[in-house]
Amino acid sequence: MLALAASETHAQPSWEASEPTIQLPVELFSAVQMANLPTTQTLGQGDFFYEISHRFHPTIDDGYDANFGLDGPVSMRTALSYGLSDQLMVSIGRSNVLDNLDVVAKWRFFERDGQWPIALALTAGVALNSDMPAIVDRGATDADNLQWIVQLVANTMVLDGRLGVGLVPSYVHNSAIFAVERQHTVTLGTYARYELNPMWGVFVEYSPALEGYQGILLPGETGRSHDSLSFGSSLSTGGHDFFLFVTNNTRLNATQYLVGAPTDAAPDNWHLGFGITRHL
């Protein structure tokens, strides 16, 4: 009888509710974007994210007369993002190149943890270029100034979580707004970031054009655009992410950056760039 009583005392009532299981997101990168390309990370519901980025026009090779690339002018982008839910966020950003204003949504629709974690996201948006050169007879809000972008983002992590890798196939519609006929550009954005320690890392981004337009961006330019290359260091300090790097591409907003860089990636065409982001 005593044994039976003890058994009943320690038995767990079958009707008692168990603790709910909380499914945490798979975090493969610390920020929602790299220097130029998006990651699969999204903001938490109600969170904000701010970005400011610069690309210096002089090259490092210009030497002392251009302060080794630090003298202006610069291409600049500012952007603000908001988390509509834990898997969906929206961003609005502006570049001073043609006053390009873009609105982009990102949806993180798949994630898998484990030995080989993976996450997938989709971005889609529209951009308006409102600063028309004097030689172009077109209003600021003309439909020909609009561009559309769609990107699939895939992230994974290897080497015991030290190396994050991303693939970003991208499609830009009306990628040459001054062309007589509508153009498009297809690129395969790629990046990798190696974590040196919990704060510091090194990264590289490369965005080759696979198909479509890769010509000039502005009226009066000559030649063609080239595949974009960026590499440098990153610093994550819990809410802040800093990127300091060299690049051959001084264009910033996605519909312009993905067309390509103004010059090839030879060392005498390297420009300094930085990006600062804040997660609030």
C-alpha positions as CSV (number, residue, x, y, z in Angstrom):
1,M,0.0,0.0,0.0
2,L,2.8,2.4,0.9
3,A,4.5,1.6,-2.4
4,L,1.3,2.3,-4.3
5,A,0.8,5.6,-2.5
6,A,4.3,6.7,-3.3
7,S,3.8,5.8,-6.9
8,E,0.6,7.8,-7.1
9,T,2.4,10.8,-5.4
10,H,5.1,11.0,-8.0
11,A,3.0,10.2,-11.0
12,Q,2.6,13.1,-13.5
13,P,-1.1,13.8,-14.1
14,S,-1.9,13.1,-17.7
15,W,-4.1,16.2,-18.0
16,E,-1.3,18.6,-17.1
17,A,-0.2,20.8,-20.0
18,S,3.4,20.5,-21.2
19,E,5.7,23.4,-21.8
20,P,5.2,24.8,-25.4
21,T,8.1,24.3,-27.8
22,I,9.5,27.6,-29.1
23,Q,10.8,27.4,-32.6
24,L,13.7,29.8,-32.9
25,P,14.8,31.2,-36.3
26,V,17.9,29.8,-37.9
27,E,20.4,32.7,-37.8
28,L,23.1,32.2,-40.5
29,F,24.1,35.9,-40.7
30,S,24.0,38.7,-38.1
31,A,22.4,41.3,-40.5
32,V,19.7,41.4,-43.1
33,Q,22.2,42.2,-45.7
34,M,25.9,42.1,-46.7
35,A,27.7,45.1,-48.1
36,N,25.5,45.0,-51.2
37,L,23.4,41.8,-51.4
38,P,20.6,40.6,-49.1
39,T,20.8,37.7,-46.7
40,T,17.9,35.5,-45.6
41,Q,17.7,37.2,-42.2
42,T,14.6,39.1,-41.5
43,L,13.6,41.5,-38.7
44,G,11.5,40.5,-35.7
45,Q,8.0,41.8,-35.8
46,G,8.0,45.5,-34.9
47,D,11.8,45.9,-35.3
48,F,13.5,48.6,-37.3
49,F,16.7,48.6,-39.3
50,Y,18.7,51.6,-40.6
51,E,21.4,51.6,-43.2
52,I,23.8,54.2,-44.5
53,S,26.3,53.3,-47.2
54,H,29.0,55.2,-49.2
55,R,31.0,54.5,-52.3
56,F,33.8,56.9,-52.9
57,H,34.2,58.0,-56.6
58,P,38.1,58.5,-56.6
59,T,40.0,55.3,-56.8
60,I,42.7,54.2,-54.3
61,D,45.1,54.3,-57.2
62,D,44.5,58.1,-57.6
63,G,46.9,58.4,-54.7
64,Y,47.6,61.4,-52.4
65,D,45.9,63.9,-54.6
66,A,42.6,62.1,-53.9
67,N,43.5,61.1,-50.3
68,F,43.9,57.6,-51.6
69,G,40.3,57.4,-52.6
70,L,38.7,59.1,-49.6
71,D,38.1,62.5,-51.2
72,G,34.6,63.0,-52.6
73,P,32.3,62.9,-54.3
74,V,30.5,59.8,-53.1
75,S,27.5,57.7,-54.1
76,M,25.3,57.4,-51.0
77,R,22.4,55.3,-49.9
78,T,20.2,55.5,-46.8
79,A,17.4,53.0,-46.0
80,L,14.9,52.2,-43.3
81,S,13.3,48.7,-42.8
82,Y,10.5,47.5,-40.7
83,G,9.5,44.0,-39.6
84,L,5.9,43.3,-40.5
85,S,6.2,39.8,-39.0
86,D,9.1,37.6,-38.0
87,Q,9.3,36.3,-41.6
88,L,8.3,39.4,-43.6
89,M,9.9,42.8,-43.7
90,V,9.8,45.9,-46.0
91,S,12.5,48.4,-46.8
92,I,12.6,51.8,-48.4
93,G,15.9,53.2,-49.6
94,R,17.3,56.1,-51.6
95,S,20.5,56.5,-53.6
96,N,21.7,59.8,-54.9
97,V,22.4,58.2,-58.3
98,L,19.4,59.4,-60.3
99,D,17.7,59.8,-57.0
100,N,16.8,56.1,-57.2
101,L,14.1,55.4,-54.6
102,D,13.3,51.7,-54.0
103,V,10.7,49.8,-52.0
104,V,11.5,46.2,-51.4
105,A,9.8,43.4,-49.4
106,K,11.6,40.3,-48.2
107,W,9.9,37.1,-47.2
108,R,11.8,34.3,-45.4
109,F,9.8,31.2,-46.4
110,F,12.0,28.2,-45.5
111,E,14.6,27.3,-42.9
112,R,16.2,24.1,-41.7
113,D,18.6,23.6,-38.8
114,G,21.1,20.8,-38.3
115,Q,24.5,19.8,-39.5
116,W,23.9,21.6,-42.8
117,P,21.5,24.5,-42.0
118,I,19.8,26.3,-44.9
119,A,17.5,29.3,-45.2
120,L,15.6,30.6,-48.2
121,A,14.1,34.1,-48.8
122,L,12.4,35.9,-51.6
123,T,12.7,39.7,-52.3
124,A,10.6,41.7,-54.7
125,G,10.4,45.5,-55.2
126,V,10.1,48.5,-57.4
127,A,12.4,51.5,-57.9
128,L,11.7,55.0,-59.2
129,N,14.5,57.1,-60.8
130,S,13.3,60.7,-60.5
131,D,16.4,62.8,-61.3
132,M,16.4,63.0,-65.1
133,P,19.4,64.5,-66.9
134,A,18.7,67.7,-68.8
135,I,19.1,66.0,-72.2
136,V,16.3,63.6,-71.4
137,D,12.8,64.9,-72.2
138,R,10.9,62.9,-69.5
139,G,9.1,63.7,-66.3
140,A,10.3,62.6,-62.9
141,T,7.4,60.1,-62.4
142,D,7.2,58.8,-66.0
143,A,6.5,55.1,-66.2
144,D,9.8,54.5,-68.1
145,N,11.6,55.6,-64.9
146,L,10.3,52.6,-63.0
147,Q,12.3,49.4,-62.5
148,W,11.3,46.0,-60.9
149,I,13.5,43.5,-59.1
150,V,13.0,39.9,-57.9
151,Q,15.7,38.0,-56.0
152,L,15.9,34.5,-54.5
153,V,18.2,34.3,-51.5
154,A,19.8,31.1,-50.3
155,N,22.1,30.9,-47.2
156,T,24.0,28.1,-45.6
157,M,26.9,27.7,-43.1
158,V,29.8,25.3,-43.1
159,L,33.1,24.8,-41.3
160,D,31.4,24.5,-37.9
161,G,29.5,27.7,-38.4
162,R,32.6,29.8,-39.3
163,L,31.8,30.2,-43.0
164,G,28.5,31.7,-44.2
165,V,27.7,31.3,-47.9
166,G,25.0,33.0,-50.0
167,L,23.6,32.7,-53.5
168,V,21.3,35.4,-54.8
169,P,20.0,34.9,-58.4
170,S,18.5,38.2,-59.4
171,Y,16.3,39.6,-62.1
172,V,15.9,43.3,-62.9
173,H,13.2,44.5,-65.4
174,N,13.8,47.8,-67.3
175,S,17.5,47.7,-66.2
176,A,18.3,50.4,-68.8
177,I,15.8,53.2,-68.3
178,F,17.2,55.3,-71.1
179,A,17.2,52.6,-73.7
180,V,14.7,52.7,-76.6
181,E,13.3,49.3,-75.7
182,R,12.8,47.7,-72.3
183,Q,15.8,45.7,-71.2
184,H,16.4,43.2,-68.4
185,T,19.4,41.9,-66.5
186,V,19.9,38.5,-64.8
187,T,22.8,38.1,-62.3
188,L,24.0,35.5,-59.9
189,G,25.0,37.3,-56.7
190,T,27.4,35.3,-54.5
191,Y,29.1,36.0,-51.2
192,A,30.9,34.3,-48.4
193,R,31.9,35.6,-44.9
194,Y,34.4,33.9,-42.7
195,E,34.1,34.5,-39.0
196,L,37.5,35.3,-37.4
197,N,35.9,35.6,-34.0
198,P,32.4,36.6,-32.7
199,M,33.0,40.2,-33.7
200,W,35.3,40.3,-36.8
201,G,35.0,38.6,-40.1
202,V,36.2,38.9,-43.7
203,F,34.0,38.7,-46.7
204,V,33.8,38.7,-50.5
205,E,30.9,39.4,-52.9
206,Y,30.8,38.7,-56.6
207,S,27.9,39.3,-58.9
208,P,28.4,38.1,-62.5
209,A,25.8,38.9,-65.1
210,L,24.3,35.8,-66.6
211,E,22.1,37.2,-69.3
212,G,20.6,40.5,-70.5
213,Y,21.7,44.1,-70.4
214,Q,25.1,45.1,-69.0
215,G,25.6,48.4,-70.8
216,I,25.8,52.0,-69.6
217,L,23.7,53.4,-66.8
218,L,23.7,57.1,-67.5
219,P,23.3,59.1,-70.8
220,G,26.7,60.2,-72.1
221,E,28.6,57.2,-70.6
222,T,30.6,55.1,-72.9
223,G,31.6,51.4,-72.9
224,R,29.7,48.8,-70.8
225,S,29.2,47.7,-67.3
226,H,31.2,44.9,-65.7
227,D,30.8,42.2,-63.1
228,S,30.8,43.5,-59.6
229,L,33.4,42.5,-57.0
230,S,33.7,43.6,-53.4
231,F,35.9,42.3,-50.5
232,G,36.9,43.5,-47.1
233,S,36.2,43.2,-43.4
234,S,33.0,43.2,-41.3
235,L,32.4,44.0,-37.6
236,S,29.3,42.9,-35.7
237,T,28.8,44.5,-32.3
238,G,25.3,43.3,-31.3
239,G,22.8,45.5,-33.2
240,H,25.5,47.3,-35.3
241,D,27.1,45.8,-38.3
242,F,30.0,47.6,-40.1
243,F,31.4,46.7,-43.6
244,L,34.7,48.3,-44.8
245,F,35.8,47.1,-48.2
246,V,37.1,47.9,-51.7
247,T,35.0,47.5,-54.8
248,N,34.8,48.3,-58.5
249,N,31.2,49.3,-58.3
250,T,30.1,52.7,-57.1
251,R,26.4,52.0,-57.7
252,L,24.2,51.3,-54.6
253,N,20.5,50.6,-55.0
254,A,19.9,47.1,-56.3
255,T,18.4,47.9,-59.7
256,Q,21.5,49.9,-60.5
257,Y,24.1,47.8,-58.7
258,L,23.0,44.6,-60.4
259,V,23.4,46.1,-63.9
260,G,27.2,46.0,-63.1
261,A,30.1,48.2,-62.2
262,P,31.3,51.2,-64.3
263,T,34.8,49.6,-64.6
264,D,36.3,46.2,-64.4
265,A,37.8,44.8,-61.2
266,A,41.5,45.6,-62.0
267,P,43.4,46.9,-58.9
268,D,43.6,50.4,-60.4
269,N,39.8,50.6,-60.5
270,W,39.3,49.8,-56.8
271,H,37.1,52.2,-54.8
272,L,36.7,52.4,-51.0
273,G,33.3,51.7,-49.6
274,F,31.6,51.3,-46.3
275,G,28.2,50.4,-44.9
276,I,26.8,50.9,-41.4
277,T,23.6,49.2,-40.3
278,R,21.7,49.4,-37.0
279,H,19.0,46.9,-35.8
280,L,16.6,48.6,-33.4
